[in-house]
C-alpha cells in the first residue's frame, strides 16, 4: 500500500496525459498509448544523442581500455579505479547508454498501474485485431502476434544499441527478450503496445544514426598504435635479431690444373750438383 501511495501522483499524471490524447485530441485509447510513447521518445532525444556520442567515444578508446583491462585483470578494485580515471580524462560517460532505458521505467510502471486501475474506463480495440487493450496478451490470439512483434523489435533494438558490448554480453541481451516473454505475456496489451512502439522507434533511430553520423575512418579505427596515457602499460620491445655473420671468404684457388711443388736440389760440399 505504501508503494502504491508513492506512485499515485505518477499514475495521475499518466492518466491525465492519456485523457488529453483521447478526449482533447480525439484518438482511440490504443493510439493514445502510441502517441504517449512518441512523446516520451521525443523528450528523450537529447539523451539519445548523448548515448550515440558515448558509444562512438567508447569505440574510439576501445584499444586503450582493453590494454588497461589486460594490465589489471588480476586486481578488480585497481581495474575499476583506473577505468574511472580513464573515463574522466577522456570525457566518457559509460552510464549514458542506460539513461534512456532507466528513465522509461517510471513511465512503464505508471502506465501499468493506470491500465490496471482504469481497466473499466480505458477500453477499446486496436487495428481491429486486438479486442481490448486492458486485457492480458494471452486472452486473445492477437496478443500472441503482438508478443512476437515485441520480441522481434526488442532483438532489433538491442542489435542497434549494443554496438559497444562484447559478443557474449550482446548475445545475452538479444536472448533476454525471448526469456521475458513469459513475464510480458501477463501484462495488459496496452503495455505491450507501448514497449513495441518504443522498440520500433529505437530501430528507426539506429537506422537514421547510421546514415547521418559520420563513420570513423579506417585509419582511426585501426591505428598503427593506441594513443598512450598515464595508465597505458609500456609496450614490450621485441628482441633484436642477431647480426648476420658474414662467411669468411674462401681462399683463392689458382686457375688451371694443379701442379706438384717443385723440388730444389741442394749442393754438396766439395761436389757437383746432382
C-alpha positions in Angstrom: 0.0 0.0 0.0 2.9 2.4 0.8 4.5 1.9 -2.6 1.1 2.4 -4.3 0.6 5.6 -2.4 4.0 6.9 -3.5 3.3 6.1 -7.2 -0.2 7.6 -7.1 0.9 11.1 -8.3 2.8 9.5 -11.2 -0.3 7.4 -12.0 -2.5 10.6 -12.0 -0.1 12.3 -14.4 -0.2 9.3 -16.7 -4.0 9.3 -16.7 -4.1 13.0 -17.5 -1.8 12.6 -20.5 -3.9 9.7 -21.9 -7.1 11.6 -21.3 -5.6 14.6 -23.2 -4.9 12.4 -26.3 -8.2 10.6 -26.0 -10.6 13.4 -25.1 -9.0 16.5 -26.4 -7.2 15.2 -29.5 -9.8 12.5 -30.2 -7.5 9.5 -30.5 -8.7 6.0 -29.5 -7.1 4.7 -26.3 -4.7 2.4 -28.1 -3.4 5.2 -30.4 -3.3 7.4 -27.3 -0.7 5.0 -25.9 1.2 5.2 -29.2 1.1 9.0 -29.0 2.3 8.8 -25.4 5.3 6.7 -26.5 6.2 9.1 -29.3 6.0 12.0 -26.9 8.3 10.2 -24.4 10.9 9.3 -27.0 10.9 12.9 -28.4 11.6 14.1 -24.9 14.5 11.6 -24.6 16.1 12.7 -27.9 18.9 14.8 -26.1 19.8 11.8 -24.0 19.7 9.6 -27.1 22.2 12.0 -28.8 24.5 11.7 -25.7 24.1 8.0 -25.9 25.3 7.9 -29.5 28.3 10.1 -28.7 29.2 7.9 -25.7 29.0 4.8 -27.9 31.3 6.4 -30.5 33.8 7.5 -27.8 33.8 4.0 -26.3 34.6 2.6 -29.8 37.5 5.0 -30.4 39.1 4.3 -27.0 38.4 0.5 -27.1 42.1 -0.4 -27.6 43.3 1.7 -24.6 40.6 0.3 -22.3 41.4 -3.2 -23.4 45.1 -2.6 -22.5 44.1 -1.3 -19.1 41.9 -4.4 -18.5 44.8 -6.7 -19.5 47.2 -4.9 -17.2 45.0 -5.0 -14.1 43.0 -8.2 -14.8 44.1 -9.7 -11.5 43.1 -6.7 -9.4 39.4 -5.9 -9.8 39.5 -2.8 -7.5 42.5 -1.3 -9.2 41.0 -2.0 -12.6 37.8 -0.1 -11.7 39.9 2.8 -10.3 42.0 3.0 -13.4 39.0 2.8 -15.7 37.2 5.5 -13.9 40.2 7.8 -14.2 40.5 7.0 -17.9 36.8 7.8 -18.4 37.3 11.1 -16.6 40.4 12.0 -18.7 38.6 11.3 -22.0 35.1 12.6 -21.0 33.5 9.2 -21.3 30.2 8.5 -19.5 29.5 4.8 -19.6 26.1 5.3 -18.0 24.9 7.5 -20.8 23.8 4.4 -22.8 21.5 3.3 -20.0 19.8 6.6 -19.2 17.0 6.4 -21.8 16.0 3.0 -20.6 16.2 3.8 -16.9 14.1 6.9 -17.3 11.3 4.9 -19.1 10.9 2.5 -16.1 8.7 5.0 -14.1 6.6 5.7 -17.2 6.2 1.9 -17.7 5.1 1.4 -14.1 2.7 4.4 -14.2 1.1 3.1 -17.4 0.8 -0.4 -15.9 -1.0 1.0 -12.8 -3.2 3.2 -14.9 -4.3 0.3 -17.2 -4.8 -1.9 -14.1 -6.9 0.5 -12.1 -8.8 2.1 -15.0 -9.5 -1.1 -17.0 -13.2 -0.3 -16.9 -12.6 3.1 -18.3 -9.7 2.6 -20.8 -11.1 0.1 -23.2 -11.4 -0.4 -26.9 -9.7 -2.4 -29.7 -6.6 -1.6 -31.8 -6.3 -2.1 -35.6 -9.5 -4.2 -35.5 -7.5 -7.2 -34.3 -6.9 -6.5 -30.6 -10.3 -6.7 -28.9 -9.3 -5.0 -25.6 -6.1 -3.1 -24.7 -6.7 -3.6 -21.0 -6.9 -7.4 -21.2 -3.9 -9.7 -20.9 -2.0 -10.6 -24.0 -2.8 -14.3 -23.7 -6.6 -13.6 -23.7 -6.8 -13.5 -27.5 -4.8 -14.8 -30.4 -3.8 -11.2 -31.5 -2.0 -10.9 -28.2 0.5 -13.6 -29.3 1.0 -11.7 -32.5 1.9 -8.6 -30.6 4.3 -10.7 -28.4 6.1 -11.9 -31.5 6.4 -8.4 -32.8 7.6 -7.2 -29.4 10.3 -9.9 -29.2 11.5 -9.2 -32.8 11.6 -5.4 -32.2 13.4 -5.9 -28.9 16.1 -8.0 -30.6 16.5 -5.5 -33.4 16.8 -2.5 -31.0 19.4 -4.4 -29.0 21.3 -5.0 -32.2 21.5 -1.3 -33.0 22.1 0.0 -29.5 24.5 -2.7 -28.3 27.4 -2.0 -30.6 29.8 -1.4 -27.8 29.1 -4.6 -26.0 31.3 -7.7 -26.3 30.0 -10.6 -28.2 28.9 -12.6 -25.1 27.1 -9.7 -23.5 25.4 -8.8 -26.8 24.1 -12.4 -27.3 22.7 -12.4 -23.8 20.9 -9.1 -24.3 19.4 -10.4 -27.6 18.2 -13.7 -25.9 16.7 -12.0 -22.8 13.6 -10.7 -24.7 12.7 -14.3 -25.5 13.1 -15.3 -21.9 11.0 -12.3 -20.7 8.1 -13.3 -23.0 6.6 -15.5 -20.2 6.5 -12.4 -17.9 5.4 -9.9 -20.6 2.6 -12.2 -21.6 0.9 -11.4 -18.2 0.8 -7.7 -18.8 -2.1 -5.8 -20.4 -2.0 -5.4 -24.2 -1.6 -1.6 -23.8 1.8 -2.1 -22.1 3.0 -4.4 -25.0 1.9 -1.7 -27.5 3.9 0.9 -25.5 7.1 -1.2 -25.4 6.7 -2.4 -29.0 6.4 1.2 -30.2 9.4 2.3 -28.3 11.5 -0.6 -29.7 10.4 0.3 -33.2 11.4 3.9 -32.5 14.8 2.7 -31.4 15.3 0.7 -34.6 14.4 3.7 -36.7 16.7 5.9 -34.7 19.5 3.4 -35.2 18.9 3.4 -39.0 18.9 7.2 -39.1 22.0 7.4 -37.0 23.9 5.1 -39.3 23.1 7.3 -42.2 23.7 10.7 -40.6 26.5 10.2 -38.2 29.9 10.0 -40.0 31.6 6.8 -39.6 35.1 6.6 -38.1 37.7 6.4 -40.8 39.6 3.1 -41.2 42.8 4.7 -40.1 41.1 5.9 -36.9 39.5 2.5 -36.2 42.7 0.6 -36.7 45.6 2.9 -35.8 49.2 1.9 -36.0 49.3 2.0 -32.2 46.9 3.0 -29.5 47.1 6.5 -28.0 49.1 6.3 -24.8 48.1 7.7 -21.5 49.5 7.6 -18.0 47.9 4.2 -17.3 48.7 2.5 -20.6 51.1 -0.3 -20.0 54.5 0.2 -21.7 54.9 -1.6 -24.9 57.3 -4.6 -24.7 60.3 -4.3 -27.0 60.8 -7.1 -29.4 64.2 -8.8 -29.1 66.6 -7.6 -31.7 67.7 -10.2 -34.2 71.4 -11.1 -34.0 73.5 -9.5 -36.7 74.2 -11.8 -39.6 77.7 -13.2 -39.6 79.3 -13.0 -43.0 81.0 -16.2 -44.0 84.8 -16.0 -44.3 85.9 -15.6 -47.9 87.1 -18.8 -49.5 90.8 -19.0 -50.3 91.5 -18.1 -53.8 92.2 -21.0 -56.0 94.7 -20.9 -58.8 93.3 -21.3 -62.2 94.4 -24.2 -64.3 95.5 -27.7 -63.4 97.1 -28.3 -60.0 100.9 -28.9 -60.2 103.1 -30.7 -57.7 105.6 -28.5 -55.8 109.0 -28.1 -57.4 111.9 -29.9 -55.7 115.1 -27.9 -55.2 118.4 -29.9 -55.3 121.0 -29.0 -52.7 124.7 -28.6 -53.4 127.0 -31.0 -51.7 130.1 -29.6 -50.2 133.0 -30.1 -52.5 131.0 -31.9 -55.0 128.9 -31.2 -58.0 125.2 -30.7 -58.0 123.1 -33.9 -58.5 
